[in-house]
Structure formats: C-alpha cells, structure tokens
Amino acid sequence: MASLTVPREDIVEMLKRNAEATGLGLRRFCELGKEDRLDNPLLRDLWLIWGDLLTEEDLPPTA
C-alpha cells in the first residue's frame, strides 16, 4: 500500500484557511489550541491532528 505524503506547507495553509474561515486567524487558533480552548469541533480536531506542526515562523507577527 502506498503512503500519502502531504507537504508541510500545504498543511499550514489548510490550517490557516480553516482558522480564518471561522474568524480566528492562525495565531489565535494556535493560542487557543495550546490552551485547550477551541470551541469549534472542526478546529479542535485539526489542532489535535496537525497543531504540533505549527511553529512561530508560521504565525503572523503580533501587532
């Protein structure tokens, strides 16, 4: 059986799109995920599966 490899950049972009679609943005998504405070079940699942891939370099600068 062949394994599927998804580029890290594609995963980060997918997380960004989903976080922005719910009005959070990627930085807030990351903050809430680390605090285990994501109320949206889709975002919570995405955090549990992919959240450990995000680094500070992936997040937009703070204001």
HTML snippet that shows the backbone in 3Dmol.js (N, CA, C, O; Angstrom):
<script src="https://3Dmol.org/build/3Dmol-min.js"></script>
<div id="view" style="width:600px;height:400px;position:relative"></div>
<script>
const pdb = `
ATOM      1  N   MET A   1       0.842  -1.176   0.000  1.00  0.00           N
ATOM      2  CA  MET A   1       0.000   0.000   0.000  1.00  0.00           C
ATOM      3  C   MET A   1       0.890   1.243   0.000  1.00  0.00           C
ATOM      4  O   MET A   1       1.831   1.320   0.789  1.00  0.00           O
ATOM      5  N   ALA A   2       0.614   2.203  -0.857  1.00  0.00           N
ATOM      6  CA  ALA A   2       1.393   3.434  -0.953  1.00  0.00           C
ATOM      7  C   ALA A   2       1.013   4.379   0.171  1.00  0.00           C
ATOM      8  O   ALA A   2      -0.149   4.459   0.569  1.00  0.00           O
ATOM      9  N   SER A   3       2.011   5.097   0.679  1.00  0.00           N
ATOM     10  CA  SER A   3       1.705   6.082   1.720  1.00  0.00           C
ATOM     11  C   SER A   3       1.540   7.455   1.077  1.00  0.00           C
ATOM     12  O   SER A   3       2.177   7.765   0.071  1.00  0.00           O
ATOM     13  N   LEU A   4       0.691   8.254   1.663  1.00  0.00           N
ATOM     14  CA  LEU A   4       0.406   9.591   1.165  1.00  0.00           C
ATOM     15  C   LEU A   4       1.220  10.588   1.984  1.00  0.00           C
ATOM     16  O   LEU A   4       1.154  10.596   3.213  1.00  0.00           O
ATOM     17  N   THR A   5       1.977  11.417   1.299  1.00  0.00           N
ATOM     18  CA  THR A   5       2.762  12.437   1.972  1.00  0.00           C
ATOM     19  C   THR A   5       2.243  13.807   1.556  1.00  0.00           C
ATOM     20  O   THR A   5       2.202  14.138   0.371  1.00  0.00           O
ATOM     21  N   VAL A   6       1.852  14.585   2.536  1.00  0.00           N
ATOM     22  CA  VAL A   6       1.347  15.931   2.286  1.00  0.00           C
ATOM     23  C   VAL A   6       2.435  16.908   2.702  1.00  0.00           C
ATOM     24  O   VAL A   6       2.929  16.835   3.827  1.00  0.00           O
ATOM     25  N   PRO A   7       2.818  17.826   1.810  1.00  0.00           N
ATOM     26  CA  PRO A   7       3.842  18.803   2.182  1.00  0.00           C
ATOM     27  C   PRO A   7       3.404  19.646   3.377  1.00  0.00           C
ATOM     28  O   PRO A   7       2.239  20.025   3.493  1.00  0.00           O
ATOM     29  N   ARG A   8       4.347  19.927   4.251  1.00  0.00           N
ATOM     30  CA  ARG A   8       4.086  20.703   5.451  1.00  0.00           C
ATOM     31  C   ARG A   8       3.433  22.046   5.111  1.00  0.00           C
ATOM     32  O   ARG A   8       2.520  22.481   5.813  1.00  0.00           O
ATOM     33  N   GLU A   9       3.883  22.695   4.060  1.00  0.00           N
ATOM     34  CA  GLU A   9       3.331  23.994   3.661  1.00  0.00           C
ATOM     35  C   GLU A   9       1.846  23.886   3.338  1.00  0.00           C
ATOM     36  O   GLU A   9       1.080  24.804   3.633  1.00  0.00           O
ATOM     37  N   ASP A  10       1.436  22.780   2.737  1.00  0.00           N
ATOM     38  CA  ASP A  10       0.019  22.575   2.430  1.00  0.00           C
ATOM     39  C   ASP A  10      -0.806  22.417   3.704  1.00  0.00           C
ATOM     40  O   ASP A  10      -1.938  22.896   3.778  1.00  0.00           O
ATOM     41  N   ILE A  11      -0.246  21.755   4.692  1.00  0.00           N
ATOM     42  CA  ILE A  11      -0.954  21.570   5.961  1.00  0.00           C
ATOM     43  C   ILE A  11      -1.115  22.912   6.669  1.00  0.00           C
ATOM     44  O   ILE A  11      -2.192  23.230   7.173  1.00  0.00           O
ATOM     45  N   VAL A  12      -0.040  23.695   6.704  1.00  0.00           N
ATOM     46  CA  VAL A  12      -0.106  25.015   7.344  1.00  0.00           C
ATOM     47  C   VAL A  12      -1.133  25.884   6.633  1.00  0.00           C
ATOM     48  O   VAL A  12      -1.911  26.580   7.286  1.00  0.00           O
ATOM     49  N   GLU A  13      -1.147  25.854   5.312  1.00  0.00           N
ATOM     50  CA  GLU A  13      -2.119  26.651   4.546  1.00  0.00           C
ATOM     51  C   GLU A  13      -3.549  26.195   4.835  1.00  0.00           C
ATOM     52  O   GLU A  13      -4.449  27.027   4.950  1.00  0.00           O
ATOM     53  N   MET A  14      -3.764  24.900   4.953  1.00  0.00           N
ATOM     54  CA  MET A  14      -5.096  24.367   5.271  1.00  0.00           C
ATOM     55  C   MET A  14      -5.541  24.826   6.655  1.00  0.00           C
ATOM     56  O   MET A  14      -6.694  25.213   6.841  1.00  0.00           O
ATOM     57  N   LEU A  15      -4.629  24.784   7.625  1.00  0.00           N
ATOM     58  CA  LEU A  15      -4.954  25.255   8.972  1.00  0.00           C
ATOM     59  C   LEU A  15      -5.286  26.745   8.954  1.00  0.00           C
ATOM     60  O   LEU A  15      -6.229  27.188   9.609  1.00  0.00           O
ATOM     61  N   LYS A  16      -4.510  27.502   8.207  1.00  0.00           N
ATOM     62  CA  LYS A  16      -4.743  28.942   8.093  1.00  0.00           C
ATOM     63  C   LYS A  16      -6.115  29.229   7.490  1.00  0.00           C
ATOM     64  O   LYS A  16      -6.855  30.063   8.012  1.00  0.00           O
ATOM     65  N   ARG A  17      -6.462  28.554   6.403  1.00  0.00           N
ATOM     66  CA  ARG A  17      -7.766  28.759   5.751  1.00  0.00           C
ATOM     67  C   ARG A  17      -8.910  28.453   6.698  1.00  0.00           C
ATOM     68  O   ARG A  17      -9.868  29.221   6.789  1.00  0.00           O
ATOM     69  N   ASN A  18      -8.818  27.336   7.403  1.00  0.00           N
ATOM     70  CA  ASN A  18      -9.897  26.948   8.322  1.00  0.00           C
ATOM     71  C   ASN A  18     -10.003  27.898   9.502  1.00  0.00           C
ATOM     72  O   ASN A  18     -11.111  28.241   9.916  1.00  0.00           O
ATOM     73  N   ALA A  19      -8.880  28.328  10.049  1.00  0.00           N
ATOM     74  CA  ALA A  19      -8.912  29.266  11.174  1.00  0.00           C
ATOM     75  C   ALA A  19      -9.499  30.600  10.731  1.00  0.00           C
ATOM     76  O   ALA A  19     -10.308  31.191  11.446  1.00  0.00           O
ATOM     77  N   GLU A  20      -9.095  31.076   9.553  1.00  0.00           N
ATOM     78  CA  GLU A  20      -9.616  32.353   9.053  1.00  0.00           C
ATOM     79  C   GLU A  20     -11.094  32.256   8.696  1.00  0.00           C
ATOM     80  O   GLU A  20     -11.833  33.228   8.851  1.00  0.00           O
ATOM     81  N   ALA A  21     -11.526  31.101   8.224  1.00  0.00           N
ATOM     82  CA  ALA A  21     -12.937  30.924   7.863  1.00  0.00           C
ATOM     83  C   ALA A  21     -13.852  31.033   9.088  1.00  0.00           C
ATOM     84  O   ALA A  21     -15.028  31.373   8.959  1.00  0.00           O
ATOM     85  N   THR A  22     -13.317  30.749  10.258  1.00  0.00           N
ATOM     86  CA  THR A  22     -14.116  30.854  11.479  1.00  0.00           C
ATOM     87  C   THR A  22     -13.861  32.158  12.213  1.00  0.00           C
ATOM     88  O   THR A  22     -14.398  32.373  13.300  1.00  0.00           O
ATOM     89  N   GLY A  23     -13.044  33.036  11.629  1.00  0.00           N
ATOM     90  CA  GLY A  23     -12.803  34.339  12.210  1.00  0.00           C
ATOM     91  C   GLY A  23     -11.682  34.399  13.231  1.00  0.00           C
ATOM     92  O   GLY A  23     -11.512  35.427  13.886  1.00  0.00           O
ATOM     93  N   LEU A  24     -10.915  33.336  13.387  1.00  0.00           N
ATOM     94  CA  LEU A  24      -9.858  33.342  14.393  1.00  0.00           C
ATOM     95  C   LEU A  24      -8.520  33.855  13.871  1.00  0.00           C
ATOM     96  O   LEU A  24      -7.877  34.684  14.515  1.00  0.00           O
ATOM     97  N   GLY A  25      -8.116  33.383  12.747  1.00  0.00           N
ATOM     98  CA  GLY A  25      -6.754  33.628  12.299  1.00  0.00           C
ATOM     99  C   GLY A  25      -5.842  32.561  12.876  1.00  0.00           C
ATOM    100  O   GLY A  25      -6.160  31.926  13.882  1.00  0.00           O
ATOM    101  N   LEU A  26      -4.714  32.374  12.229  1.00  0.00           N
ATOM    102  CA  LEU A  26      -3.827  31.271  12.593  1.00  0.00           C
ATOM    103  C   LEU A  26      -3.197  31.443  13.968  1.00  0.00           C
ATOM    104  O   LEU A  26      -3.077  30.469  14.711  1.00  0.00           O
ATOM    105  N   ARG A  27      -2.791  32.659  14.324  1.00  0.00           N
ATOM    106  CA  ARG A  27      -2.160  32.862  15.631  1.00  0.00           C
ATOM    107  C   ARG A  27      -3.137  32.555  16.764  1.00  0.00           C
ATOM    108  O   ARG A  27      -2.783  31.859  17.716  1.00  0.00           O
ATOM    109  N   ARG A  28      -4.358  33.067  16.665  1.00  0.00           N
ATOM    110  CA  ARG A  28      -5.355  32.815  17.725  1.00  0.00           C
ATOM    111  C   ARG A  28      -5.729  31.341  17.784  1.00  0.00           C
ATOM    112  O   ARG A  28      -5.922  30.789  18.867  1.00  0.00           O
ATOM    113  N   PHE A  29      -5.832  30.701  16.616  1.00  0.00           N
ATOM    114  CA  PHE A  29      -6.084  29.258  16.555  1.00  0.00           C
ATOM    115  C   PHE A  29      -5.000  28.515  17.344  1.00  0.00           C
ATOM    116  O   PHE A  29      -5.301  27.615  18.128  1.00  0.00           O
ATOM    117  N   CYS A  30      -3.756  28.895  17.133  1.00  0.00           N
ATOM    118  CA  CYS A  30      -2.643  28.255  17.821  1.00  0.00           C
ATOM    119  C   CYS A  30      -2.702  28.510  19.326  1.00  0.00           C
ATOM    120  O   CYS A  30      -2.510  27.589  20.120  1.00  0.00           O
ATOM    121  N   GLU A  31      -2.964  29.745  19.716  1.00  0.00           N
ATOM    122  CA  GLU A  31      -3.050  30.083  21.136  1.00  0.00           C
ATOM    123  C   GLU A  31      -4.153  29.289  21.829  1.00  0.00           C
ATOM    124  O   GLU A  31      -3.934  28.700  22.888  1.00  0.00           O
ATOM    125  N   LEU A  32      -5.335  29.278  21.226  1.00  0.00           N
ATOM    126  CA  LEU A  32      -6.459  28.552  21.826  1.00  0.00           C
ATOM    127  C   LEU A  32      -6.211  27.049  21.845  1.00  0.00           C
ATOM    128  O   LEU A  32      -6.598  26.364  22.792  1.00  0.00           O
ATOM    129  N   GLY A  33      -5.571  26.538  20.805  1.00  0.00           N
ATOM    130  CA  GLY A  33      -5.250  25.115  20.768  1.00  0.00           C
ATOM    131  C   GLY A  33      -4.313  24.717  21.894  1.00  0.00           C
ATOM    132  O   GLY A  33      -4.518  23.697  22.551  1.00  0.00           O
ATOM    133  N   LYS A  34      -3.282  25.526  22.115  1.00  0.00           N
ATOM    134  CA  LYS A  34      -2.331  25.242  23.197  1.00  0.00           C
ATOM    135  C   LYS A  34      -3.006  25.292  24.561  1.00  0.00           C
ATOM    136  O   LYS A  34      -2.610  24.575  25.480  1.00  0.00           O
ATOM    137  N   GLU A  35      -4.022  26.137  24.695  1.00  0.00           N
ATOM    138  CA  GLU A  35      -4.752  26.280  25.963  1.00  0.00           C
ATOM    139  C   GLU A  35      -5.926  25.306  26.073  1.00  0.00           C
ATOM    140  O   GLU A  35      -6.647  25.318  27.070  1.00  0.00           O
ATOM    141  N   ASP A  36      -6.122  24.463  25.053  1.00  0.00           N
ATOM    142  CA  ASP A  36      -7.240  23.518  25.002  1.00  0.00           C
ATOM    143  C   ASP A  36      -8.572  24.249  25.159  1.00  0.00           C
ATOM    144  O   ASP A  36      -9.441  23.833  25.925  1.00  0.00           O
ATOM    145  N   ARG A  37      -8.713  25.372  24.400  1.00  0.00           N
ATOM    146  CA  ARG A  37      -9.925  26.187  24.495  1.00  0.00           C
ATOM    147  C   ARG A  37     -10.609  26.390  23.148  1.00  0.00           C
ATOM    148  O   ARG A  37     -11.346  27.361  22.976  1.00  0.00           O
ATOM    149  N   LEU A  38     -10.383  25.505  22.199  1.00  0.00           N
ATOM    150  CA  LEU A  38     -11.061  25.615  20.905  1.00  0.00           C
ATOM    151  C   LEU A  38     -12.469  25.063  21.030  1.00  0.00           C
ATOM    152  O   LEU A  38     -12.652  23.878  21.307  1.00  0.00           O
ATOM    153  N   ASP A  39     -13.473  25.924  20.826  1.00  0.00           N
ATOM    154  CA  ASP A  39     -14.870  25.511  20.941  1.00  0.00           C
ATOM    155  C   ASP A  39     -15.382  24.837  19.680  1.00  0.00           C
ATOM    156  O   ASP A  39     -16.252  23.969  19.754  1.00  0.00           O
ATOM    157  N   ASN A  40     -14.861  25.219  18.532  1.00  0.00           N
ATOM    158  CA  ASN A  40     -15.309  24.673  17.253  1.00  0.00           C
ATOM    159  C   ASN A  40     -14.760  23.251  17.100  1.00  0.00           C
ATOM    160  O   ASN A  40     -13.543  23.066  17.097  1.00  0.00           O
ATOM    161  N   PRO A  41     -15.637  22.240  16.974  1.00  0.00           N
ATOM    162  CA  PRO A  41     -15.168  20.850  16.878  1.00  0.00           C
ATOM    163  C   PRO A  41     -14.222  20.597  15.703  1.00  0.00           C
ATOM    164  O   PRO A  41     -13.273  19.824  15.829  1.00  0.00           O
ATOM    165  N   LEU A  42     -14.476  21.242  14.565  1.00  0.00           N
ATOM    166  CA  LEU A  42     -13.585  21.067  13.418  1.00  0.00           C
ATOM    167  C   LEU A  42     -12.188  21.583  13.747  1.00  0.00           C
ATOM    168  O   LEU A  42     -11.196  20.898  13.498  1.00  0.00           O
ATOM    169  N   LEU A  43     -12.111  22.785  14.303  1.00  0.00           N
ATOM    170  CA  LEU A  43     -10.808  23.342  14.645  1.00  0.00           C
ATOM    171  C   LEU A  43     -10.120  22.537  15.737  1.00  0.00           C
ATOM    172  O   LEU A  43      -8.903  22.358  15.704  1.00  0.00           O
ATOM    173  N   ARG A  44     -10.878  22.061  16.687  1.00  0.00           N
ATOM    174  CA  ARG A  44     -10.293  21.239  17.751  1.00  0.00           C
ATOM    175  C   ARG A  44      -9.676  19.977  17.167  1.00  0.00           C
ATOM    176  O   ARG A  44      -8.571  19.588  17.544  1.00  0.00           O
ATOM    177  N   ASP A  45     -10.391  19.336  16.246  1.00  0.00           N
ATOM    178  CA  ASP A  45      -9.852  18.127  15.601  1.00  0.00           C
ATOM    179  C   ASP A  45      -8.613  18.446  14.784  1.00  0.00           C
ATOM    180  O   ASP A  45      -7.635  17.700  14.825  1.00  0.00           O
ATOM    181  N   LEU A  46      -8.642  19.553  14.039  1.00  0.00           N
ATOM    182  CA  LEU A  46      -7.468  19.945  13.258  1.00  0.00           C
ATOM    183  C   LEU A  46      -6.280  20.208  14.170  1.00  0.00           C
ATOM    184  O   LEU A  46      -5.152  19.831  13.850  1.00  0.00           O
ATOM    185  N   TRP A  47      -6.529  20.855  15.311  1.00  0.00           N
ATOM    186  CA  TRP A  47      -5.449  21.122  16.252  1.00  0.00           C
ATOM    187  C   TRP A  47      -4.853  19.805  16.773  1.00  0.00           C
ATOM    188  O   TRP A  47      -3.634  19.645  16.833  1.00  0.00           O
ATOM    189  N   LEU A  48      -5.723  18.878  17.144  1.00  0.00           N
ATOM    190  CA  LEU A  48      -5.236  17.608  17.692  1.00  0.00           C
ATOM    191  C   LEU A  48      -4.420  16.823  16.671  1.00  0.00           C
ATOM    192  O   LEU A  48      -3.463  16.140  17.033  1.00  0.00           O
ATOM    193  N   ILE A  49      -4.793  16.918  15.408  1.00  0.00           N
ATOM    194  CA  ILE A  49      -4.091  16.165  14.364  1.00  0.00           C
ATOM    195  C   ILE A  49      -2.838  16.891  13.890  1.00  0.00           C
ATOM    196  O   ILE A  49      -1.783  16.272  13.748  1.00  0.00           O
ATOM    197  N   TRP A  50      -2.939  18.195  13.643  1.00  0.00           N
ATOM    198  CA  TRP A  50      -1.875  18.928  12.957  1.00  0.00           C
ATOM    199  C   TRP A  50      -1.236  20.053  13.757  1.00  0.00           C
ATOM    200  O   TRP A  50      -0.235  20.615  13.312  1.00  0.00           O
ATOM    201  N   GLY A  51      -1.771  20.401  14.911  1.00  0.00           N
ATOM    202  CA  GLY A  51      -1.296  21.571  15.641  1.00  0.00           C
ATOM    203  C   GLY A  51       0.186  21.552  15.978  1.00  0.00           C
ATOM    204  O   GLY A  51       0.824  22.603  16.025  1.00  0.00           O
ATOM    205  N   ASP A  52       0.737  20.373  16.213  1.00  0.00           N
ATOM    206  CA  ASP A  52       2.154  20.310  16.585  1.00  0.00           C
ATOM    207  C   ASP A  52       3.094  20.651  15.433  1.00  0.00           C
ATOM    208  O   ASP A  52       4.299  20.791  15.647  1.00  0.00           O
ATOM    209  N   LEU A  53       2.570  20.786  14.219  1.00  0.00           N
ATOM    210  CA  LEU A  53       3.391  21.187  13.083  1.00  0.00           C
ATOM    211  C   LEU A  53       3.653  22.689  13.059  1.00  0.00           C
ATOM    212  O   LEU A  53       4.639  23.135  12.472  1.00  0.00           O
ATOM    213  N   LEU A  54       2.785  23.465  13.687  1.00  0.00           N
ATOM    214  CA  LEU A  54       2.917  24.923  13.633  1.00  0.00           C
ATOM    215  C   LEU A  54       4.095  25.407  14.480  1.00  0.00           C
ATOM    216  O   LEU A  54       4.305  24.954  15.605  1.00  0.00           O
ATOM    217  N   THR A  55       4.842  26.325  13.913  1.00  0.00           N
ATOM    218  CA  THR A  55       5.933  26.970  14.637  1.00  0.00           C
ATOM    219  C   THR A  55       5.685  28.476  14.629  1.00  0.00           C
ATOM    220  O   THR A  55       4.803  28.959  13.919  1.00  0.00           O
ATOM    221  N   GLU A  56       6.440  29.195  15.395  1.00  0.00           N
ATOM    222  CA  GLU A  56       6.311  30.653  15.453  1.00  0.00           C
ATOM    223  C   GLU A  56       6.520  31.260  14.067  1.00  0.00           C
ATOM    224  O   GLU A  56       5.913  32.282  13.744  1.00  0.00           O
ATOM    225  N   GLU A  57       7.353  30.656  13.263  1.00  0.00           N
ATOM    226  CA  GLU A  57       7.604  31.159  11.899  1.00  0.00           C
ATOM    227  C   GLU A  57       6.360  31.089  11.007  1.00  0.00           C
ATOM    228  O   GLU A  57       6.241  31.852  10.048  1.00  0.00           O
ATOM    229  N   ASP A  58       5.443  30.183  11.318  1.00  0.00           N
ATOM    230  CA  ASP A  58       4.221  30.029  10.523  1.00  0.00           C
ATOM    231  C   ASP A  58       3.180  31.093  10.871  1.00  0.00           C
ATOM    232  O   ASP A  58       2.285  31.368  10.072  1.00  0.00           O
ATOM    233  N   LEU A  59       3.289  31.679  12.035  1.00  0.00           N
ATOM    234  CA  LEU A  59       2.261  32.579  12.542  1.00  0.00           C
ATOM    235  C   LEU A  59       2.537  34.014  12.107  1.00  0.00           C
ATOM    236  O   LEU A  59       3.690  34.426  11.983  1.00  0.00           O
ATOM    237  N   PRO A  60       1.454  34.776  11.876  1.00  0.00           N
ATOM    238  CA  PRO A  60       1.646  36.179  11.520  1.00  0.00           C
ATOM    239  C   PRO A  60       2.239  36.934  12.710  1.00  0.00           C
ATOM    240  O   PRO A  60       2.055  36.533  13.859  1.00  0.00           O
ATOM    241  N   PRO A  61       2.946  38.019  12.433  1.00  0.00           N
ATOM    242  CA  PRO A  61       3.526  38.797  13.548  1.00  0.00           C
ATOM    243  C   PRO A  61       2.438  39.375  14.436  1.00  0.00           C
ATOM    244  O   PRO A  61       1.327  39.651  13.984  1.00  0.00           O
ATOM    245  N   THR A  62       2.770  39.550  15.686  1.00  0.00           N
ATOM    246  CA  THR A  62       1.822  40.180  16.610  1.00  0.00           C
ATOM    247  C   THR A  62       1.842  41.678  16.405  1.00  0.00           C
ATOM    248  O   THR A  62       2.858  42.262  16.028  1.00  0.00           O
ATOM    249  N   ALA A  63       0.704  42.283  16.659  1.00  0.00           N
ATOM    250  CA  ALA A  63       0.577  43.741  16.433  1.00  0.00           C
ATOM    251  C   ALA A  63       1.262  44.531  17.501  1.00  0.00           C
ATOM    252  O   ALA A  63       1.252  45.761  17.462  1.00  0.00           O
TER     253      ALA A  63
END
`;
const viewer = $3Dmol.createViewer("view");
viewer.addModel(pdb, "pdb");
viewer.setStyle({}, {cartoon: {color: "spectrum"}});
viewer.zoomTo();
viewer.render();
</script>
